[in-house]
Amino acid sequence: MSIPVNTMGYYDEDSQKWIPIDAVGLKSENNRYTADDIKSLDDIKIDNDNHVYSSAKERIDSDFLKINEKVDQLDKGVDNKITNLEKIINESSSSLNKKIYFKNVLSYGADPTGEKPSAGAIQKALDEIHKEGGGQLFIPGGKYLIEKRMFVYENTRVTMAHNCILLRGWAGGFFANGTPTDKFKGYSGRGNIIIEGGILDGNYANIDKYPTSAMDSIILGHAKNISIDNVTFKDTISAHAIDANGCDNLRITNSKFTGFIDLTGQRNYSEAIQLGEFIEIGLNQFGEFDGTPNTNVYIAHNYFGKSDLLGGWGCAIGNHYAVYDIFQSNITIFNNVIEDCGFAGVRTFKWNNVKITNNVFMRNKECVRISQAAGGIESSKDADGVQMNRPQNGQNVLIEGNDFYDYTSSGVVAFGQIYNKEIAWNDEIRISGNYFKLKGKEVGKYNDEQAIKLVFARNVFVSNNKIYGGRRGMWVEGCFNIFISGNGVSNVDTEAVYLAKSRDTSSTVTKSYHVSIDRNEINTTGRNGVFVQKCDHFDVRDNNVLNNNKEQSSERGRGGIYVENGYDGRIEGNRIRGVEKEFAILVEAEATEVNVANTKGTGRIIVLGESNFNGYYGTNKDDYIRKITTKSES
């Protein structure tokens, strides 16, 4: 390496270059600089990009400018982010106001004093909720005069304060989930609706000021997912508190239905909750009349009864028409209290898959009525109005765990239909674990009350029920495959179990077939414990029958089990006791192929007719079935 002549400097081993040094820069009065110190000072002139500046100051000034530029860029980015964030927050706040914040009807001019009409103001709020895609409407406490029906749209929650009263101020009711121009079909209409709280008052006290002959409080149809909860319906006039037609997943809970009057003189059957198919005779307010049925209905924890002003309903829950080949289904009626219905507490009308469980019925004419559709009537027309002229039935009804008190006609009654020699059976009914109780009276002092009445029924199981009081325990007429077992019946005027003559005049169902009456406890009847007539293939087995013939008629003797006529019967293993009976068992000569065996107790067993006998069946030496008589010759 050559060193430049007359040049002060040093050799940099890293760069392998001679680095000149300004001699003036080395002058100092107080400091001495080594070669390493000089090298460090010179390194400051080189930046991160290996650019060599003429002095350290120049390099530092350059770096400072670069830093300022980066700070300016960062400031601009932060400003943009803050602006964007403010925009997002504002938009979100606006969205929250729309989606979460409720509408208070007072903000729209509703009058809580009841002096001025408020339906228009409430509808304005509902319309605004509809425009925003859904929301919640709040109606505070007070009285609101309603001058027209209000339309509740999809995705809406209507919440009324517990002391909010909507007063009928016109000829109609309060809410509907459809407008007159809606043309929805099936379940495609305005759903996802909740109506909760408050009192809907039919305002019968001011019927002269606001006259009407009929009004529906709430009209529902063609929709999914509707809930009515904790609403009080008061003093409804002639029609329905809730008229539901063609709804899927309908829930009506924790509500009160008090006070009803029929001003038409033709609607003694009117239902507080009507469950109907969507046809014009049922609901003509909106939508297509396509016969859409209700399905997946849950009605629970409600009260039905009188108000301070008006009496009870014709019917609490049910329907009074049907559509051919269309069936309402999956209906649960659970844990309701139903009082003072003049027609029936619950009336199914050609319904499938019904559960009526754990309800309390008090002072109704009929508590549960199971109806089928006859032929040649409005209910045998299809959805297009074509008359099919055929009867039709639903099936699978469970009636379990209910308490029936002080009914004036029937606890449970089921009527099938016969038309043109075709029958619509009451099919697949289970009546189990219920309690039927009338006020205690002396035998012979009841009226026409019957706990269970089956007419044209098939595949019915009546089991483990407790029945006290009434004219009769169970009535079976023109039925097929009936199983009556494990029930307790006491203190009835006539029979615990009565197999009746068929009322059919068309010779379609002239008698009952395949009836089993087994393991029942029967105690204290005015007449016979069990009365069999017009029945083929019957069994009366293993029953305890006590204290019969309390009526003590001078015209006819009665006892434990009486068979007037019938074919192929078995009367076996029964225990019959009591001192007032004329006989333990009597089989009349009109009956055929009836055997009586293994009876325990007291009294006479009288078996008349050539084919009837006291004994059982065994085999002869060739293994053929034969009769074995057990009647003693002595």
Phi and psi in degrees as a GROMACS rama.xvg file:
@    title "Ramachandran Plot"
@    xaxis  label "Phi"
@    yaxis  label "Psi"
@TYPE xy
-101.976  138.644  SER-2
-100.218  129.095  ILE-3
-57.3007  141.623  PRO-4
-73.4135  141.48  VAL-5
55.3954  29.615  ASN-6
-120.118  122.751  THR-7
-82.2049  134.31  MET-8
178.313  -163.133  GLY-9
-150.859  162.874  TYR-10
-98.4292  125.824  TYR-11
-93.8485  111.409  ASP-12
-68.0881  -32.398  GLU-13
-65.8283  -46.6184  ASP-14
-92.0472  -8.24804  SER-15
54.0156  43.7103  GLN-16
-130.546  155.242  LYS-17
-85.6471  124.969  TRP-18
-106.826  114.031  ILE-19
-72.2444  152.895  PRO-20
-127.168  135.856  ILE-21
-74.0886  118.798  ASP-22
-63.618  -32.5627  ALA-23
-64.2611  -36.4336  VAL-24
-66.7158  -15.2661  GLY-25
-90.6659  -8.75495  LEU-26
-69.6577  129.601  LYS-27
-160.179  142.182  SER-28
-81.9865  -26.9795  GLU-29
-116.841  -17.6855  ASN-30
-116.698  149.244  ASN-31
-120.603  141.781  ARG-32
-117.074  130.907  TYR-33
-85.6576  173.596  THR-34
-63.1615  -38.7967  ALA-35
-65.3928  -38.5846  ASP-36
-62.2163  -41.8835  ASP-37
-63.4252  -40.0367  ILE-38
-64.5934  -41.1997  LYS-39
-62.5541  -42.123  SER-40
-63.3967  -36.0298  LEU-41
-72.3404  -29.3448  ASP-42
-64.7222  -25.9023  ASP-43
-62.6928  -26.1931  ILE-44
-71.1392  -12.1076  LYS-45
-103.047  125.133  ILE-46
-90.4694  -175.061  ASP-47
-67.4189  -19.5234  ASN-48
-93.2103  12.1838  ASP-49
63.9144  23.4103  ASN-50
-85.0165  130.096  HIS-51
-97.1  121.086  VAL-52
-92.5881  161.196  TYR-53
-72.8777  -23.4614  SER-54
-150.554  162.794  SER-55
-64.3526  -36.7315  ALA-56
-60.9901  -43.1381  LYS-57
-61.4344  -40.3606  GLU-58
-65.8166  -42.386  ARG-59
-64.7308  -41.6829  ILE-60
-59.5741  -41.9594  ASP-61
-63.3903  -44.7358  SER-62
-61.8403  -38.064  ASP-63
-62.7777  -42.0417  PHE-64
-61.6079  -41.7737  LEU-65
-63.2521  -41.0773  LYS-66
-62.6568  -42.3249  ILE-67
-61.5209  -39.8375  ASN-68
-62.8764  -42.2579  GLU-69
-65.9655  -38.5898  LYS-70
-62.8924  -41.4651  VAL-71
-60.9164  -43.3146  ASP-72
-63.7907  -41.7153  GLN-73
-63.298  -41.9025  LEU-74
-59.1043  -43.1295  ASP-75
-63.7005  -41.162  LYS-76
-63.8175  -42.2722  GLY-77
-63.2779  -42.8576  VAL-78
-58.2068  -44  ASP-79
-63.1963  -42.8616  ASN-80
-64.5703  -40.9297  LYS-81
-63.0562  -42.7629  ILE-82
-61.1359  -46.0503  THR-83
-63.3109  -40.8922  ASN-84
-63.3157  -42.1798  LEU-85
-61.8429  -38.4118  GLU-86
-64.7307  -44.2654  LYS-87
-62.4818  -43.4056  ILE-88
-62.118  -42.8322  ILE-89
-63.586  -43.4361  ASN-90
-65.2344  -41.5627  GLU-91
-64.4263  -40.7682  SER-92
-61.5701  -42.7414  SER-93
-62.7693  -42.2004  SER-94
-64.6125  -41.4696  SER-95
-61.2932  -40.3158  LEU-96
-60.0452  -37.0221  ASN-97
-76.4902  -41.6743  LYS-98
-91.5248  -27.6055  LYS-99
-112.169  -43.9142  ILE-100
-68.6794  135.826  TYR-101
-84.4392  165.097  PHE-102
-100.367  126.263  LYS-103
-95.9846  123.767  ASN-104
-62.4286  -22.3371  VAL-105
-65.2104  -28.3908  LEU-106
-71.5214  -12.4124  SER-107
-110.368  7.41826  TYR-108
100.026  8.52949  GLY-109
-65.7118  144.503  ALA-110
-105.267  109.961  ASP-111
-78.9028  2.67882  PRO-112
-91.7016  -13.8911  THR-113
79.0833  6.03248  GLY-114
-78.2988  -35.0535  GLU-115
-117.549  150.887  LYS-116
-61.8773  143.117  PRO-117
-123.817  -5.68483  SER-118
-61.3841  -37.7191  ALA-119
-61.8291  -42.6057  GLY-120
-67.4841  -41.6147  ALA-121
-64.433  -40.2047  ILE-122
-64.4841  -35.4649  GLN-123
-60.0149  -42.4437  LYS-124
-66.3828  -41.1031  ALA-125
-63.5442  -39.5499  LEU-126
-63.4086  -39.603  ASP-127
-66.8669  -40.1742  GLU-128
-60.6357  -41.2135  ILE-129
-62.1316  -42.7052  HIS-130
-63.2223  -30.6043  LYS-131
-87.8338  2.3277  GLU-132
89.8131  5.72148  GLY-133
132.409  165.921  GLY-134
160.576  -166.448  GLY-135
-120.986  133.838  GLN-136
-106.747  131.725  LEU-137
-116.991  129.875  PHE-138
-116.922  107.84  ILE-139
-68.0913  175.414  PRO-140
-59.4225  150.614  GLY-141
139.288  -178.221  GLY-142
-113.049  132.43  LYS-143
-125.946  120.605  TYR-144
-80.237  123.978  LEU-145
-107.078  116.38  ILE-146
-102.299  -2.04661  GLU-147
-162.992  164.792  LYS-148
-74.2423  141.758  ARG-149
-107.235  139.815  MET-150
-100.684  122.573  PHE-151
-101.967  124.527  VAL-152
-93.6522  175.529  TYR-153
-61.0531  154.337  GLU-154
59.1609  42.0131  ASN-155
-125.96  138.54  THR-156
-117.104  119.823  ARG-157
-104.196  114.505  VAL-158
-114.775  119.258  THR-159
-108.513  137.31  MET-160
-61.3477  156.634  ALA-161
-61.3801  -27.2521  HIS-162
-104.403  23.5883  ASN-163
-88.3974  126.202  CYS-164
-121.59  120.933  ILE-165
-95.942  120.383  LEU-166
-101.715  127.099  LEU-167
-61.4766  125.593  ARG-168
-127.308  25.156  GLY-169
-156.395  -166.847  TRP-170
-82.6276  -11.201  ALA-171
-114.11  -158.571  GLY-172
-105.649  -137.076  GLY-173
-119.018  -64.6414  PHE-174
-121.551  152.861  PHE-175
-146.234  151.377  ALA-176
-101.111  26.1075  ASN-177
-153.904  150.136  GLY-178
-101.955  162.359  THR-179
-59.1666  -20.8771  PRO-180
-93.7141  -5.00114  THR-181
-68.3386  139.357  ASP-182
-125.628  35.1824  LYS-183
-66.9196  152.659  PHE-184
-122.852  165.297  LYS-185
52.5638  -130.772  GLY-186
-110.998  28.4075  TYR-187
-89.6146  3.80819  SER-188
-81.2979  -153.665  GLY-189
-84.6236  100.273  ARG-190
-115.207  -163.631  GLY-191
54.7724  56.1727  ASN-192
-123.029  137.497  ILE-193
-123.922  130.397  ILE-194
-122.813  122.353  ILE-195
-142.311  147.314  GLU-196
76.8409  175.862  GLY-197
80.174  177.429  GLY-198
-127.664  126.196  ILE-199
-104.03  106.766  LEU-200
-104.254  118.228  ASP-201
-67.6586  -7.54356  GLY-202
57.0947  43.6542  ASN-203
-64.557  -24.7259  TYR-204
-60.026  -24.1388  ALA-205
-117.358  37.7886  ASN-206
-61.9596  -30.3184  ILE-207
-70.9926  -35.6085  ASP-208
-76.6049  -35.9459  LYS-209
-125.746  76.6345  TYR-210
-68.2701  147.538  PRO-211
-162.823  156.286  THR-212
-103.847  -20.0615  SER-213
-164.222  147.435  ALA-214
-154.215  140.105  MET-215
-100.699  128.136  ASP-216
-70.654  -51.2703  SER-217
-128.038  131.522  ILE-218
-114.625  127.852  ILE-219
-130.77  143.669  LEU-220
-170.453  158.128  GLY-221
50.511  50.5824  HIS-222
-152.582  162.344  ALA-223
-115.647  150.181  LYS-224
62.5788  71.0333  ASN-225
-123.326  133.787  ILE-226
-127.211  130.138  SER-227
-116.478  118.754  ILE-228
-137.446  131.607  ASP-229
60.044  37.8312  ASN-230
-105.686  140.129  VAL-231
-103.255  125.335  THR-232
-106.79  118.964  PHE-233
-121.144  133.253  LYS-234
52.2235  58.7525  ASP-235
-77.517  145.633  THR-236
-113.743  111.882  ILE-237
70.2145  -33.7483  SER-238
-107.184  -117.148  ALA-239
-134.102  150.532  HIS-240
-72.9713  -46.7456  ALA-241
-128.549  122.027  ILE-242
-110.608  98.164  ASP-243
-108.042  123.342  ALA-244
-135.823  120.606  ASN-245
68.9201  51.1787  GLY-246
-117.661  142.802  CYS-247
-116.233  127.556  ASP-248
64.4476  66.2343  ASN-249
-104.806  127.764  LEU-250
-123.39  126.854  ARG-251
-127.347  111.232  ILE-252
-138.067  151.658  THR-253
56.2268  29.6066  ASN-254
-111.893  164.635  SER-255
-121.176  135.99  LYS-256
-124.016  95.5548  PHE-257
-121.612  129.587  THR-258
86.0417  123.252  GLY-259
-150.77  146.104  PHE-260
-144.319  140.01  ILE-261
-100.827  108.029  ASP-262
-90.7013  -5.59786  LEU-263
-87.2236  -22.6738  THR-264
76.1839  5.78971  GLY-265
-128.12  5.94836  GLN-266
-127.899  50.0038  ARG-267
-67.9691  -11.7842  ASN-268
-96.0173  -0.484223  TYR-269
-55.5594  136.695  SER-270
-96.5476  139.323  GLU-271
-62.5801  -48.41  ALA-272
-113.929  108.569  ILE-273
-94.0886  128.922  GLN-274
-112.452  102.489  LEU-275
-126.843  161.262  GLY-276
-75.1916  153.84  GLU-277
-84.1956  91.0696  PHE-278
-134.661  166.434  ILE-279
-64.6654  -36.7488  GLU-280
-71.3094  -16.8334  ILE-281
-93.4632  -43.7301  GLY-282
-150.688  112.021  LEU-283
-114.816  25.8302  ASN-284
-85.9881  -35.5306  GLN-285
-166.482  166.911  PHE-286
83.2335  171.085  GLY-287
-84.6259  139.407  GLU-288
-88.698  72.9026  PHE-289
-104.171  5.85144  ASP-290
77.5145  14.7487  GLY-291
-55.762  127.176  THR-292
-91.1951  165.661  PRO-293
-79.3967  143.47  ASN-294
-148.073  152.455  THR-295
57.1933  64.1142  ASN-296
-110.257  133.398  VAL-297
-127.479  115.559  TYR-298
-122.453  111.796  ILE-299
-147.269  148.242  ALA-300
63.2094  33.5833  HIS-301
-106.335  164.406  ASN-302
-122.586  135.817  TYR-303
-127.73  127.632  PHE-304
-178.343  -160.46  GLY-305
-77.5564  161.897  LYS-306
-110.233  -177.998  SER-307
-66.0986  -23.6327  ASP-308
-105.645  -38.8  LEU-309
-121.444  166.827  LEU-310
-82.9547  -167.723  GLY-311
-79.7396  176.646  GLY-312
-77.6654  162.847  TRP-313
-66.4408  -47.4017  GLY-314
-146.062  140.689  CYS-315
-77.5355  -52.3089  ALA-316
-137.767  129.218  ILE-317
163.895  -158.512  GLY-318
-157.366  162.289  ASN-319
-132.584  17.6553  HIS-320
-152.146  168.915  TYR-321
-147.95  174.024  ALA-322
-127.334  133.485  VAL-323
-60.5363  134.492  TYR-324
66.3179  14.4332  ASP-325
-123.449  135.115  ILE-326
-130.658  129.287  PHE-327
-77.2517  141.767  GLN-328
-149.596  162.839  SER-329
56.1735  62.4685  ASN-330
-115.969  122.383  ILE-331
-114.599  127.168  THR-332
-121.579  105.681  ILE-333
-131.265  129.787  PHE-334
57.6621  43.0874  ASN-335
-102.252  158.128  ASN-336
-111.187  121.69  VAL-337
-125.352  116.931  ILE-338
-127.389  146.35  GLU-339
61.2814  36.34  ASP-340
-82.5327  129.799  CYS-341
-78.9404  -16.3494  GLY-342
-114.02  -65.9561  PHE-343
-158.309  146.112  ALA-344
-65.5583  -54.2872  GLY-345
-127.258  132.739  VAL-346
-128.202  108.195  ARG-347
-83.6754  145.17  THR-348
-134.646  92.5382  PHE-349
59.5839  44.842  LYS-350
-96.7969  148.662  TRP-351
-109.033  144.903  ASN-352
56.4858  71.639  ASN-353
-117.128  136.735  VAL-354
-122.209  118.624  LYS-355
-117.26  98.6233  ILE-356
-134.292  141.564  THR-357
58.2533  34.531  ASN-358
-98.2035  161.628  ASN-359
-117.54  123.232  VAL-360
-113.702  131.137  PHE-361
-137.198  128.618  MET-362
59.5301  34.4746  ARG-363
-92.5736  156.256  ASN-364
-65.7937  -59.0899  LYS-365
-120.303  139.413  GLU-366
-85.6385  -53.8827  CYS-367
-126.843  125.767  VAL-368
-121.54  122.295  ARG-369
-103.709  113.282  ILE-370
-113.751  147.131  SER-371
-118.634  166.196  GLN-372
-91.3773  127.819  ALA-373
-78.7636  170.646  ALA-374
-94.2358  159.612  GLY-375
73.8071  18.9719  GLY-376
-127.756  -179.39  ILE-377
-58.2687  -34.8978  GLU-378
-77.5428  -2.83845  SER-379
-103.978  13.7842  SER-380
-90.346  149.792  LYS-381
-83.7748  -175.974  ASP-382
-65.007  -21.672  ALA-383
-90.0793  3.44493  ASP-384
84.5632  11.2218  GLY-385
-83.01  127.612  VAL-386
-75.8111  118.46  GLN-387
-92.2073  -16.8  MET-388
54.8362  40.3231  ASN-389
-137.926  143.476  ARG-390
-77.7628  162.464  PRO-391
-154.514  147.505  GLN-392
-131.528  154.175  ASN-393
-92.8633  -176.276  GLY-394
-157.967  165.958  GLN-395
70.4676  81.0058  ASN-396
-121.479  125.649  VAL-397
-107.013  124.364  LEU-398
-121.52  104.634  ILE-399
-143.283  137.533  GLU-400
70.4012  19.6998  GLY-401
-92.3551  156.093  ASN-402
-111.346  124.685  ASP-403
-116.174  114.97  PHE-404
-117.465  134.633  TYR-405
52.5854  40.1601  ASP-406
-69.7794  150.104  TYR-407
-98.9113  -12.2602  THR-408
-128.464  -66.8257  SER-409
-143.28  147.231  SER-410
-75.7974  -56.4988  GLY-411
-131.044  127.614  VAL-412
-133.705  136.57  VAL-413
-130.727  124.983  ALA-414
-119.607  119.934  PHE-415
-86.526  -178.794  GLY-416
-134.848  141.713  GLN-417
-121.397  130.11  ILE-418
-147.4  125.844  TYR-419
51.3143  44.6687  ASN-420
63.565  17.2694  LYS-421
-112.252  137.019  GLU-422
-113.223  138.371  ILE-423
-107.286  100.992  ALA-424
-72.6726  154.733  TRP-425
-79.6683  104.501  ASN-426
-112.084  134.36  ASP-427
58.5462  69.9263  GLU-428
-113.697  135.513  ILE-429
-119.668  119.56  ARG-430
-116.795  103.8  ILE-431
-140.539  137.648  SER-432
64.6099  30.0126  GLY-433
-98.4746  162.783  ASN-434
-122.644  117.874  TYR-435
-111.937  118.935  PHE-436
-140.072  120.183  LYS-437
-107.134  160.098  LEU-438
-59.6506  142.289  LYS-439
-66.1362  129.117  GLY-440
-139.55  164.698  LYS-441
-67.9683  146.821  GLU-442
-58.6598  131.922  VAL-443
101.419  -6.07106  GLY-444
-104.208  -1.73185  LYS-445
-81.0283  173.642  TYR-446
-102.567  -111.421  ASN-447
-114.004  22.2485  ASP-448
-72.7072  134.999  GLU-449
-133.628  132.467  GLN-450
-65.8736  -49.6387  ALA-451
-135.258  128.805  ILE-452
-131.899  121.115  LYS-453
-118.4  121.157  LEU-454
-126.339  119.53  VAL-455
56.7395  59.1608  PHE-456
-117.906  153.513  ALA-457
-140.406  138.89  ARG-458
57.9483  60.9172  ASN-459
-116.658  132.785  VAL-460
-114.175  119.671  PHE-461
-115.979  108.284  VAL-462
-143.234  144.479  SER-463
57.0657  34.7978  ASN-464
-96.6842  152.865  ASN-465
-114.153  122.991  LYS-466
-123.843  125.199  ILE-467
-131.261  122.03  TYR-468
87.9572  163.117  GLY-469
111.933  173.714  GLY-470
-69.7455  -36.7645  ARG-471
-151.893  152.716  ARG-472
-79.3618  -65.5965  GLY-473
-134.538  136.812  MET-474
-117.227  126.686  TRP-475
-126.151  122.781  VAL-476
-140.013  123.371  GLU-477
57.058  45.7298  GLY-478
-113.858  166.957  CYS-479
-139.727  128.289  PHE-480
59.5413  72.3422  ASN-481
-116.976  129.625  ILE-482
-123.415  111.654  PHE-483
-114.022  109.475  ILE-484
-146.084  144.309  SER-485
69.0482  20.6423  GLY-486
-93.893  155.921  ASN-487
-115.413  123.371  GLY-488
-127.336  128.032  VAL-489
-146.408  151.943  SER-490
58.8652  55.1524  ASN-491
-114.159  150.897  VAL-492
-66.5913  -36.2394  ASP-493
-118.646  -102.16  THR-494
-111.075  152.734  GLU-495
-73.0549  -45.4937  ALA-496
-130.776  125.897  VAL-497
-127.859  116.462  TYR-498
-93.1505  111.603  LEU-499
-95.0095  162.492  ALA-500
-68.0136  143.974  LYS-501
-73.7884  137.545  SER-502
-82.8803  -4.46802  ARG-503
-65.5865  124.674  ASP-504
-102.77  2.73508  THR-505
-99.4023  3.03359  SER-506
62.7493  25.8011  SER-507
-85.1649  -49.463  THR-508
-129.532  95.3868  VAL-509
-92.1592  -14.497  THR-510
-157.854  177.079  LYS-511
-94.6484  156.122  SER-512
-136.286  140.86  TYR-513
57.1457  72.344  HIS-514
-117.496  127.592  VAL-515
-116.19  128.759  SER-516
-122.941  99.3981  ILE-517
-131.011  141.203  ASP-518
56.377  37.5822  ARG-519
-97.1287  152.435  ASN-520
-106.038  113.385  GLU-521
-118.527  121.454  ILE-522
-140.202  114.797  ASN-523
76.8723  93.8399  THR-524
-127.806  149.5  THR-525
-70.7391  -32.8928  GLY-526
-119.3  -125.694  ARG-527
-81.382  154.874  ASN-528
-69.565  -49.6737  GLY-529
-130.178  131.601  VAL-530
-121.129  120.232  PHE-531
-115.212  128.773  VAL-532
-154.261  157.073  GLN-533
47.9345  52.7414  LYS-534
-146.771  131.169  CYS-535
-108.894  141.966  ASP-536
63.7437  71.0458  HIS-537
-123.527  152.432  PHE-538
-128.93  135.307  ASP-539
-128.562  101.725  VAL-540
-135.569  140.86  ARG-541
57.1364  36.6681  ASP-542
-97.2221  147.815  ASN-543
-99.2372  117.344  ASN-544
-122.863  114.295  VAL-545
-128.317  143.559  LEU-546
57.9605  65.0236  ASN-547
-101.789  173.203  ASN-548
63.3751  39.6301  ASN-549
-68.0227  -22.9118  LYS-550
-67.7121  -34.1419  GLU-551
54.9282  57.3388  GLN-552
-71.1242  139.127  SER-553
-81.5045  -12.382  SER-554
-93.17  -25.6215  GLU-555
-150.76  129.385  ARG-556
-82.3728  148.49  GLY-557
-139.073  163.017  ARG-558
-157.983  -146.36  GLY-559
-74.6036  -58.7269  GLY-560
-130.365  126.558  ILE-561
-125.533  126.927  TYR-562
-117.266  109.182  VAL-563
-80.7976  -44.1634  GLU-564
-158.769  171.975  ASN-565
140.691  170.719  GLY-566
-133.426  140.676  TYR-567
58.6683  69.3931  ASP-568
-116.467  149.681  GLY-569
-122.127  125.826  ARG-570
-123.699  100.128  ILE-571
-138.111  144.4  GLU-572
68.1671  22.3502  GLY-573
-89.3442  150.758  ASN-574
-113.501  122.007  ARG-575
-129.657  122.258  ILE-576
-138.553  162.029  ARG-577
136.326  151.054  GLY-578
-99.1242  -11.1564  VAL-579
-99.7897  -5.44795  GLU-580
-74.4556  149.98  LYS-581
-82.5258  -23.9279  GLU-582
-156.515  161.06  PHE-583
-83.2771  -50.7642  ALA-584
-139.579  136.145  ILE-585
-132.101  121.941  LEU-586
-112.394  116.632  VAL-587
-75.6067  160.866  GLU-588
-67.1534  -22.4674  ALA-589
-67.7393  -22.6592  GLU-590
-77.0592  156.906  ALA-591
-137.174  146.394  THR-592
54.8646  49.5926  GLU-593
-115.141  129.617  VAL-594
-116.722  146.663  ASN-595
-120.999  127.465  VAL-596
-145.036  147.983  ALA-597
54.7979  49.1599  ASN-598
-88.6298  135.618  THR-599
-115.716  146.905  LYS-600
132.571  -141.939  GLY-601
-132.628  157.671  THR-602
104.873  177.047  GLY-603
-88.389  145.793  ARG-604
-113.816  113.714  ILE-605
-114.28  116.685  ILE-606
-120.619  111.393  VAL-607
-106.285  162.13  LEU-608
95.4095  142.745  GLY-609
-65.2045  -35.6718  GLU-610
-90.2237  -8.33798  SER-611
-92.8603  151.609  ASN-612
-158.505  160.487  PHE-613
-97.442  104.015  ASN-614
165.41  -158.293  GLY-615
-142.298  -177.052  TYR-616
-108.969  137.478  TYR-617
-134.85  -149.588  GLY-618
-132.96  154.846  THR-619
-87.8242  -174.412  ASN-620
-65.5015  -18.4737  LYS-621
-97.2427  12.0948  ASP-622
72.2063  18.9154  ASP-623
-90.7292  144.447  TYR-624
-63.653  136.101  ILE-625
-144.787  160.9  ARG-626
-80.8895  138.924  LYS-627
-122.283  111.833  ILE-628
-84.2797  137.681  THR-629
-111.878  5.24923  THR-630
-73.4531  129.369  LYS-631
-76.6514  149.886  SER-632
-80.3759  -18.3175  GLU-633
